[in-house]
Amino acid sequence: MLDYQAATDFLANLDTDWAQLIATVGPCTFQTKLTREPYEALMRAVAYQQLHAKAADAILGRLLSLYDQQFPSPQQLLATDFETLRTCGFSAKKIESLYGVAAAALTGLVPSRVDAERMTDDALIAQLVTLKGIGRWTVEMMLMFTLARTDVLPADDLGVAEGYKRLKKLTSPPKPKKIREIGELWSPYRSIATWYLWRVPKVAIAQVAD
């Protein structure tokens, strides 16, 4: 597990709200997939789009069963016919996205992990959002959870906005543009700030229950 002590110290020193949140939640246990390829990360992200985690897990389980529990290579995925993927539970739109990501992995548009490590966050976002079904948020999740980038702020994430609203006791969650402005203060640890903000609603509920 990566050491996030410098990040938590930095955030705790922002103000008393952040200090209290970090003290309540405890050390950051943000886990990343340091061996996963961007291709696989994007494919998994497509599966989870607009679905509850359990439903997406089941779909991915059926997909992996087609390939002896191994994640399919781009070539294998492209060689799998549409109807077979439908039986896994993917919608027609998601299958189109899966084929697109697989084809892009073969051309290099979806870079290998080695190549992605050399690219900036902005360059990766600009390159990958050209793929159908892949938006900025999806790429940001890949940057955080697969490439372990520590200064990513998914400003469009509803959990981040809701977490900040509760952290600061606001009447309504801030818009993405405002989140980006506020988030400048959290740099260079915006990914870690995001991780803590995702936990604000849970912390608030737990305090009420107590």
PETADA-V405643 format. One record per helix or strand of 2 or more residues. SS is the DSSP state (A for helix, B for strand). FROM is the first residue (numbers start at 1). TO is the last residue. If there is no record, write none. Layout:
ss={SS SS}
from={FROM FROM}
to={TO TO}
This chain:
ss={A A A A A A A A A A A A A A}
from={5 16 38 53 74 82 92 113 121 136 158 176 190 200}
to={12 25 48 65 78 88 107 117 128 145 167 186 197 209}
